Amino acid sequence: MDDETVDRYLARIAAPRPPGPTSAALHDLQAAHLLAVPFENLSIHLGETIVLDEKSICEKLVGRHRGGFCYELNGAFGCLLEALGFDVTFLAARVVTAVGEVGPPFDHLVVRVDTDRSWLVDVGFGDHSTYPVALDDAGPHDDPGGTFGVVETPDGDIDVIRDGVAQYRVELRPRQWVDFVPMCWWHQTSPSSHFTQSLVCSLAIPGGRVTLSDRRLITTVAGVRSEKLLTSDDEVVAAYRDIFGIVVAHPPPLTAARSRPDGESELAGSA
Protein backbone atom coordinates (compact mmCIF):
# COMPACT_ATOMS: atom_id res chain seq x y z
CA MET A 1 0.00 0.00 0.00
CA ASP A 2 1.61 3.27 -1.12
CA ASP A 3 1.62 6.49 0.91
CA GLU A 4 -1.18 8.08 -1.14
CA THR A 5 -3.50 5.13 -0.48
CA VAL A 6 -2.55 5.13 3.20
CA ASP A 7 -3.43 8.82 3.46
CA ARG A 8 -6.75 8.30 1.66
CA TYR A 9 -7.57 5.31 3.88
CA LEU A 10 -6.76 7.26 7.05
CA ALA A 11 -8.95 10.13 5.80
CA ARG A 12 -11.75 7.61 5.16
CA ILE A 13 -11.70 6.58 8.82
CA ALA A 14 -10.99 10.13 10.09
CA ALA A 15 -7.78 9.03 11.81
CA PRO A 16 -4.43 10.82 11.90
CA ARG A 17 -1.30 8.98 10.84
CA PRO A 18 0.07 7.49 14.07
CA PRO A 19 3.60 8.41 15.15
CA GLY A 20 4.48 4.72 15.44
CA PRO A 21 3.11 1.16 15.58
CA THR A 22 2.11 1.20 19.24
CA SER A 23 -0.67 -0.54 21.14
CA ALA A 24 -2.35 2.80 21.83
CA ALA A 25 -2.31 3.70 18.13
CA LEU A 26 -3.74 0.29 17.26
CA HIS A 27 -6.62 0.77 19.70
CA ASP A 28 -7.42 4.19 18.24
CA LEU A 29 -7.29 2.93 14.64
CA GLN A 30 -9.62 -0.01 15.27
CA ALA A 31 -12.19 2.18 17.01
CA ALA A 32 -12.00 4.76 14.22
CA HIS A 33 -12.46 2.09 11.54
CA LEU A 34 -15.56 0.66 13.23
CA LEU A 35 -17.15 4.11 13.44
CA ALA A 36 -16.49 4.89 9.78
CA VAL A 37 -16.69 1.74 7.66
CA PRO A 38 -19.89 -0.31 7.78
CA PHE A 39 -20.19 -4.05 7.91
CA GLU A 40 -22.34 -4.81 4.85
CA ASN A 41 -23.07 -7.45 2.23
CA LEU A 42 -24.72 -5.28 -0.43
CA SER A 43 -22.34 -6.50 -3.14
CA ILE A 44 -23.77 -10.01 -2.94
CA HIS A 45 -27.30 -8.69 -3.55
CA LEU A 46 -26.30 -6.12 -6.17
CA GLY A 47 -24.51 -8.67 -8.34
CA GLU A 48 -21.03 -7.30 -7.61
CA THR A 49 -18.26 -9.90 -7.46
CA ILE A 50 -16.00 -9.58 -4.43
CA VAL A 51 -12.36 -9.99 -5.45
CA LEU A 52 -9.86 -10.46 -2.63
CA ASP A 53 -6.93 -8.35 -3.66
CA GLU A 54 -5.62 -5.20 -2.03
CA LYS A 55 -6.23 -2.85 -4.97
CA SER A 56 -9.84 -3.95 -5.56
CA ILE A 57 -10.88 -3.92 -1.91
CA CYS A 58 -9.17 -0.61 -1.10
CA GLU A 59 -10.86 0.98 -4.10
CA LYS A 60 -14.20 -0.30 -2.81
CA LEU A 61 -13.70 0.87 0.79
CA VAL A 62 -11.79 4.08 0.11
CA GLY A 63 -12.62 5.09 -3.45
CA ARG A 64 -16.31 4.15 -3.42
CA HIS A 65 -16.90 4.75 0.30
CA ARG A 66 -18.34 1.28 0.80
CA GLY A 67 -18.02 -1.34 3.51
CA GLY A 68 -17.83 -5.10 3.30
CA PHE A 69 -17.65 -8.31 5.27
CA CYS A 70 -14.72 -9.87 7.15
CA TYR A 71 -12.50 -10.87 4.23
CA GLU A 72 -12.69 -7.34 2.88
CA LEU A 73 -12.70 -5.29 6.08
CA ASN A 74 -10.06 -7.18 8.03
CA GLY A 75 -8.03 -7.85 4.91
CA ALA A 76 -7.84 -4.19 3.92
CA PHE A 77 -7.33 -3.00 7.49
CA GLY A 78 -4.49 -5.49 7.90
CA CYS A 79 -2.82 -4.08 4.79
CA LEU A 80 -3.20 -0.55 6.17
CA LEU A 81 -1.69 -1.55 9.50
CA GLU A 82 1.23 -3.25 7.77
CA ALA A 83 1.87 -0.11 5.70
CA LEU A 84 1.93 1.87 8.96
CA GLY A 85 4.69 -0.35 10.32
CA PHE A 86 2.70 -2.82 12.40
CA ASP A 87 3.65 -6.50 12.57
CA VAL A 88 0.58 -8.11 10.95
CA THR A 89 -0.47 -11.75 10.53
CA PHE A 90 -3.71 -12.96 8.93
CA LEU A 91 -5.41 -15.78 10.84
CA ALA A 92 -8.33 -18.06 9.98
CA ALA A 93 -11.24 -18.48 12.35
CA ARG A 94 -14.30 -20.71 12.63
CA VAL A 95 -17.49 -19.01 13.79
CA VAL A 96 -19.34 -20.57 16.73
CA THR A 97 -23.07 -20.86 16.09
CA ALA A 98 -25.87 -19.99 18.50
CA VAL A 99 -26.09 -23.66 19.53
CA GLY A 100 -22.36 -23.88 20.23
CA GLU A 101 -21.25 -25.67 17.06
CA VAL A 102 -17.96 -24.62 15.44
CA GLY A 103 -18.28 -23.68 11.78
CA PRO A 104 -16.05 -24.58 8.83
CA PRO A 105 -12.40 -23.49 8.42
CA PHE A 106 -11.77 -20.07 6.86
CA ASP A 107 -15.30 -18.96 7.77
CA HIS A 108 -13.84 -15.76 9.23
CA LEU A 109 -10.64 -13.75 8.79
CA VAL A 110 -9.01 -11.97 11.72
CA VAL A 111 -5.72 -10.14 12.15
CA ARG A 112 -3.01 -10.71 14.73
CA VAL A 113 -0.93 -7.63 15.47
CA ASP A 114 2.19 -7.77 17.60
CA THR A 115 3.38 -4.57 19.25
CA ASP A 116 4.81 -4.71 22.75
CA ARG A 117 1.93 -7.17 23.21
CA SER A 118 -0.07 -9.56 21.03
CA TRP A 119 -3.50 -8.40 19.90
CA LEU A 120 -6.40 -9.87 17.94
CA VAL A 121 -7.79 -7.16 15.67
CA ASP A 122 -11.26 -7.51 14.16
CA VAL A 123 -13.23 -4.82 12.30
CA GLY A 124 -15.25 -7.36 10.31
CA PHE A 125 -17.53 -9.23 12.72
CA GLY A 126 -20.40 -6.80 12.95
CA ASP A 127 -21.34 -6.17 16.58
CA HIS A 128 -18.13 -7.06 18.43
CA SER A 129 -15.31 -5.49 20.44
CA THR A 130 -14.49 -1.80 20.01
CA TYR A 131 -10.81 -2.36 20.77
CA PRO A 132 -8.37 -5.19 20.00
CA VAL A 133 -8.61 -8.28 22.19
CA ALA A 134 -5.44 -9.23 24.07
CA LEU A 135 -4.00 -12.59 23.01
CA ASP A 136 -1.32 -12.64 25.71
CA ASP A 137 -3.72 -12.17 28.62
CA ALA A 138 -6.75 -14.46 28.92
CA GLY A 139 -8.78 -11.77 30.64
CA PRO A 140 -11.63 -11.10 31.04
CA HIS A 141 -11.27 -7.49 29.88
CA ASP A 142 -13.98 -4.85 29.77
CA ASP A 143 -14.71 -3.22 26.42
CA PRO A 144 -17.57 -0.96 25.28
CA GLY A 145 -18.84 -3.98 23.35
CA GLY A 146 -18.86 -6.31 26.36
CA THR A 147 -16.46 -8.38 28.42
CA PHE A 148 -13.90 -10.21 26.28
CA GLY A 149 -11.29 -12.88 26.85
CA VAL A 150 -9.53 -15.78 25.18
CA VAL A 151 -9.38 -19.47 26.07
CA GLU A 152 -6.94 -22.00 24.62
CA THR A 153 -8.59 -25.15 23.26
CA PRO A 154 -7.17 -28.67 23.68
CA ASP A 155 -6.01 -28.54 20.04
CA GLY A 156 -4.03 -25.33 20.58
CA ASP A 157 -6.52 -22.96 18.98
CA ILE A 158 -7.97 -19.89 20.71
CA ASP A 159 -11.64 -19.30 21.47
CA VAL A 160 -12.63 -15.65 21.66
CA ILE A 161 -15.16 -15.17 24.44
CA ARG A 162 -17.66 -12.35 24.75
CA ASP A 163 -19.79 -12.08 27.90
CA GLY A 164 -19.06 -15.72 28.69
CA VAL A 165 -20.00 -17.06 25.23
CA ALA A 166 -17.57 -18.26 22.56
CA GLN A 167 -17.78 -16.15 19.38
CA TYR A 168 -15.24 -17.86 17.13
CA ARG A 169 -12.25 -20.20 17.23
CA VAL A 170 -8.95 -18.86 15.88
CA GLU A 171 -6.23 -21.02 14.36
CA LEU A 172 -2.82 -19.54 15.13
CA ARG A 173 -1.13 -20.70 11.90
CA PRO A 174 -0.27 -17.69 9.69
CA ARG A 175 -2.39 -17.37 6.54
CA GLN A 176 -2.38 -15.34 3.33
CA TRP A 177 -5.33 -13.39 1.95
CA VAL A 178 -5.52 -15.84 -0.99
CA ASP A 179 -6.24 -18.70 1.43
CA PHE A 180 -9.70 -17.21 2.06
CA VAL A 181 -10.76 -16.99 -1.61
CA PRO A 182 -12.73 -20.30 -1.71
CA MET A 183 -14.82 -19.50 1.38
CA CYS A 184 -15.31 -15.92 0.22
CA TRP A 185 -16.70 -17.30 -3.04
CA TRP A 186 -18.92 -19.77 -1.14
CA HIS A 187 -20.36 -17.01 1.03
CA GLN A 188 -21.14 -14.97 -2.10
CA THR A 189 -22.84 -17.76 -4.03
CA SER A 190 -24.16 -20.59 -1.87
CA PRO A 191 -27.89 -20.67 -1.06
CA SER A 192 -26.81 -22.00 2.35
CA SER A 193 -24.71 -18.93 3.15
CA HIS A 194 -26.36 -16.51 5.57
CA PHE A 195 -25.00 -13.70 3.38
CA THR A 196 -27.09 -14.79 0.40
CA GLN A 197 -30.10 -15.29 2.68
CA SER A 198 -29.96 -11.89 4.42
CA LEU A 199 -29.21 -8.28 3.58
CA VAL A 200 -27.50 -6.16 6.22
CA CYS A 201 -25.65 -2.88 6.59
CA SER A 202 -24.47 -2.02 10.10
CA LEU A 203 -22.26 0.63 11.63
CA ALA A 204 -21.01 1.36 15.13
CA ILE A 205 -22.11 4.73 16.48
CA PRO A 206 -21.11 6.42 19.75
CA GLY A 207 -22.76 4.40 22.49
CA GLY A 208 -24.38 1.87 20.20
CA ARG A 209 -25.08 0.67 16.69
CA VAL A 210 -27.32 1.37 13.71
CA THR A 211 -28.37 -1.43 11.35
CA LEU A 212 -30.42 -1.55 8.17
CA SER A 213 -31.76 -5.09 7.82
CA ASP A 214 -33.57 -5.19 4.48
CA ARG A 215 -35.95 -2.29 5.14
CA ARG A 216 -35.91 -2.28 8.93
CA LEU A 217 -33.77 0.47 10.41
CA ILE A 218 -32.68 -0.56 13.92
CA THR A 219 -30.88 1.82 16.25
CA THR A 220 -29.54 0.81 19.66
CA VAL A 221 -27.98 3.41 21.97
CA ALA A 222 -27.09 2.76 25.62
CA GLY A 223 -29.05 -0.48 25.44
CA VAL A 224 -32.25 1.18 24.20
CA ARG A 225 -33.45 -0.17 20.87
CA SER A 226 -35.75 1.52 18.38
CA GLU A 227 -36.95 0.23 15.04
CA LYS A 228 -38.45 1.88 11.98
CA LEU A 229 -39.78 0.23 8.84
CA LEU A 230 -38.74 2.04 5.67
CA THR A 231 -41.68 1.82 3.28
CA SER A 232 -40.32 3.22 0.03
CA ASP A 233 -37.28 2.80 -2.20
CA ASP A 234 -36.46 6.48 -1.74
CA GLU A 235 -36.32 6.06 2.05
CA VAL A 236 -33.98 3.07 1.72
CA VAL A 237 -31.66 4.85 -0.72
CA ALA A 238 -31.60 7.90 1.58
CA ALA A 239 -30.78 5.75 4.62
CA TYR A 240 -27.85 4.12 2.87
CA ARG A 241 -26.59 7.55 1.82
CA ASP A 242 -27.22 9.62 4.94
CA ILE A 243 -26.48 7.06 7.66
CA PHE A 244 -23.87 4.79 6.10
CA GLY A 245 -22.39 7.05 3.41
CA ILE A 246 -23.21 4.51 0.68
CA VAL A 247 -24.63 5.72 -2.61
CA VAL A 248 -26.82 3.22 -4.49
CA ALA A 249 -29.09 3.90 -7.45
CA HIS A 250 -31.75 1.54 -6.11
CA PRO A 251 -32.18 -0.71 -3.07
CA PRO A 252 -30.98 -4.30 -3.27
CA PRO A 253 -33.79 -6.88 -3.54
CA LEU A 254 -35.50 -7.89 -0.33
CA THR A 255 -34.40 -11.18 1.25
CA ALA A 256 -35.83 -13.72 3.67
CA ALA A 257 -34.35 -11.71 6.55
CA ARG A 258 -37.39 -9.43 6.49
CA SER A 259 -39.37 -12.17 8.22
CA ARG A 260 -36.89 -12.60 11.07
CA PRO A 261 -38.00 -11.49 14.53
CA ASP A 262 -34.55 -10.03 15.27
CA GLY A 263 -33.22 -7.78 12.54
CA GLU A 264 -29.69 -7.88 13.96
CA SER A 265 -29.51 -11.69 14.14
CA GLU A 266 -27.49 -11.88 10.93
CA LEU A 267 -24.66 -10.05 12.68
CA ALA A 268 -24.08 -13.12 14.82
CA GLY A 269 -21.57 -15.36 13.11
CA SER A 270 -20.70 -12.87 10.41
CA ALA A 271 -17.76 -13.41 8.15
C-alpha positions in Angstrom: 0.0 0.0 0.0 1.6 3.3 -1.1 1.6 6.5 0.9 -1.2 8.1 -1.1 -3.5 5.1 -0.5 -2.5 5.1 3.2 -3.4 8.8 3.5 -6.7 8.3 1.7 -7.6 5.3 3.9 -6.8 7.3 7.0 -9.0 10.1 5.8 -11.7 7.6 5.2 -11.7 6.6 8.8 -11.0 10.1 10.1 -7.8 9.0 11.8 -4.4 10.8 11.9 -1.3 9.0 10.8 0.1 7.5 14.1 3.6 8.4 15.2 4.5 4.7 15.4 3.1 1.2 15.6 2.1 1.2 19.2 -0.7 -0.5 21.1 -2.4 2.8 21.8 -2.3 3.7 18.1 -3.7 0.3 17.3 -6.6 0.8 19.7 -7.4 4.2 18.2 -7.3 2.9 14.6 -9.6 0.0 15.3 -12.2 2.2 17.0 -12.0 4.8 14.2 -12.5 2.1 11.5 -15.6 0.7 13.2 -17.2 4.1 13.4 -16.5 4.9 9.8 -16.7 1.7 7.7 -19.9 -0.3 7.8 -20.2 -4.1 7.9 -22.3 -4.8 4.9 -23.1 -7.4 2.2 -24.7 -5.3 -0.4 -22.3 -6.5 -3.1 -23.8 -10.0 -2.9 -27.3 -8.7 -3.6 -26.3 -6.1 -6.2 -24.5 -8.7 -8.3 -21.0 -7.3 -7.6 -18.3 -9.9 -7.5 -16.0 -9.6 -4.4 -12.4 -10.0 -5.5 -9.9 -10.5 -2.6 -6.9 -8.3 -3.7 -5.6 -5.2 -2.0 -6.2 -2.8 -5.0 -9.8 -3.9 -5.6 -10.9 -3.9 -1.9 -9.2 -0.6 -1.1 -10.9 1.0 -4.1 -14.2 -0.3 -2.8 -13.7 0.9 0.8 -11.8 4.1 0.1 -12.6 5.1 -3.4 -16.3 4.1 -3.4 -16.9 4.8 0.3 -18.3 1.3 0.8 -18.0 -1.3 3.5 -17.8 -5.1 3.3 -17.6 -8.3 5.3 -14.7 -9.9 7.1 -12.5 -10.9 4.2 -12.7 -7.3 2.9 -12.7 -5.3 6.1 -10.1 -7.2 8.0 -8.0 -7.8 4.9 -7.8 -4.2 3.9 -7.3 -3.0 7.5 -4.5 -5.5 7.9 -2.8 -4.1 4.8 -3.2 -0.6 6.2 -1.7 -1.6 9.5 1.2 -3.3 7.8 1.9 -0.1 5.7 1.9 1.9 9.0 4.7 -0.3 10.3 2.7 -2.8 12.4 3.7 -6.5 12.6 0.6 -8.1 10.9 -0.5 -11.7 10.5 -3.7 -13.0 8.9 -5.4 -15.8 10.8 -8.3 -18.1 10.0 -11.2 -18.5 12.4 -14.3 -20.7 12.6 -17.5 -19.0 13.8 -19.3 -20.6 16.7 -23.1 -20.9 16.1 -25.9 -20.0 18.5 -26.1 -23.7 19.5 -22.4 -23.9 20.2 -21.2 -25.7 17.1 -18.0 -24.6 15.4 -18.3 -23.7 11.8 -16.0 -24.6 8.8 -12.4 -23.5 8.4 -11.8 -20.1 6.9 -15.3 -19.0 7.8 -13.8 -15.8 9.2 -10.6 -13.8 8.8 -9.0 -12.0 11.7 -5.7 -10.1 12.1 -3.0 -10.7 14.7 -0.9 -7.6 15.5 2.2 -7.8 17.6 3.4 -4.6 19.2 4.8 -4.7 22.7 1.9 -7.2 23.2 -0.1 -9.6 21.0 -3.5 -8.4 19.9 -6.4 -9.9 17.9 -7.8 -7.2 15.7 -11.3 -7.5 14.2 -13.2 -4.8 12.3 -15.3 -7.4 10.3 -17.5 -9.2 12.7 -20.4 -6.8 13.0 -21.3 -6.2 16.6 -18.1 -7.1 18.4 -15.3 -5.5 20.4 -14.5 -1.8 20.0 -10.8 -2.4 20.8 -8.4 -5.2 20.0 -8.6 -8.3 22.2 -5.4 -9.2 24.1 -4.0 -12.6 23.0 -1.3 -12.6 25.7 -3.7 -12.2 28.6 -6.7 -14.5 28.9 -8.8 -11.8 30.6 -11.6 -11.1 31.0 -11.3 -7.5 29.9 -14.0 -4.9 29.8 -14.7 -3.2 26.4 -17.6 -1.0 25.3 -18.8 -4.0 23.3 -18.9 -6.3 26.4 -16.5 -8.4 28.4 -13.9 -10.2 26.3 -11.3 -12.9 26.8 -9.5 -15.8 25.2 -9.4 -19.5 26.1 -6.9 -22.0 24.6 -8.6 -25.1 23.3 -7.2 -28.7 23.7 -6.0 -28.5 20.0 -4.0 -25.3 20.6 -6.5 -23.0 19.0 -8.0 -19.9 20.7 -11.6 -19.3 21.5 -12.6 -15.6 21.7 -15.2 -15.2 24.4 -17.7 -12.3 24.8 -19.8 -12.1 27.9 -19.1 -15.7 28.7 -20.0 -17.1 25.2 -17.6 -18.3 22.6 -17.8 -16.1 19.4 -15.2 -17.9 17.1 -12.3 -20.2 17.2 -9.0 -18.9 15.9 -6.2 -21.0 14.4 -2.8 -19.5 15.1 -1.1 -20.7 11.9 -0.3 -17.7 9.7 -2.4 -17.4 6.5 -2.4 -15.3 3.3 -5.3 -13.4 1.9 -5.5 -15.8 -1.0 -6.2 -18.7 1.4 -9.7 -17.2 2.1 -10.8 -17.0 -1.6 -12.7 -20.3 -1.7 -14.8 -19.5 1.4 -15.3 -15.9 0.2 -16.7 -17.3 -3.0 -18.9 -19.8 -1.1 -20.4 -17.0 1.0 -21.1 -15.0 -2.1 -22.8 -17.8 -4.0 -24.2 -20.6 -1.9 -27.9 -20.7 -1.1 -26.8 -22.0 2.4 -24.7 -18.9 3.2 -26.4 -16.5 5.6 -25.0 -13.7 3.4 -27.1 -14.8 0.4 -30.1 -15.3 2.7 -30.0 -11.9 4.4 -29.2 -8.3 3.6 -27.5 -6.2 6.2 -25.7 -2.9 6.6 -24.5 -2.0 10.1 -22.3 0.6 11.6 -21.0 1.4 15.1 -22.1 4.7 16.5 -21.1 6.4 19.7 -22.8 4.4 22.5 -24.4 1.9 20.2 -25.1 0.7 16.7 -27.3 1.4 13.7 -28.4 -1.4 11.3 -30.4 -1.6 8.2 -31.8 -5.1 7.8 -33.6 -5.2 4.5 -36.0 -2.3 5.1 -35.9 -2.3 8.9 -33.8 0.5 10.4 -32.7 -0.6 13.9 -30.9 1.8 16.3 -29.5 0.8 19.7 -28.0 3.4 22.0 -27.1 2.8 25.6 -29.0 -0.5 25.4 -32.2 1.2 24.2 -33.5 -0.2 20.9 -35.7 1.5 18.4 -36.9 0.2 15.0 -38.4 1.9 12.0 -39.8 0.2 8.8 -38.7 2.0 5.7 -41.7 1.8 3.3 -40.3 3.2 0.0 -37.3 2.8 -2.2 -36.5 6.5 -1.7 -36.3 6.1 2.0 -34.0 3.1 1.7 -31.7 4.9 -0.7 -31.6 7.9 1.6 -30.8 5.7 4.6 -27.8 4.1 2.9 -26.6 7.6 1.8 -27.2 9.6 4.9 -26.5 7.1 7.7 -23.9 4.8 6.1 -22.4 7.1 3.4 -23.2 4.5 0.7 -24.6 5.7 -2.6 -26.8 3.2 -4.5 -29.1 3.9 -7.5 -31.8 1.5 -6.1 -32.2 -0.7 -3.1 -31.0 -4.3 -3.3 -33.8 -6.9 -3.5 -35.5 -7.9 -0.3 -34.4 -11.2 1.2 -35.8 -13.7 3.7 -34.3 -11.7 6.6 -37.4 -9.4 6.5 -39.4 -12.2 8.2 -36.9 -12.6 11.1 -38.0 -11.5 14.5 -34.6 -10.0 15.3 -33.2 -7.8 12.5 -29.7 -7.9 14.0 -29.5 -11.7 14.1 -27.5 -11.9 10.9 -24.7 -10.1 12.7 -24.1 -13.1 14.8 -21.6 -15.4 13.1 -20.7 -12.9 10.4 -17.8 -13.4 8.1 
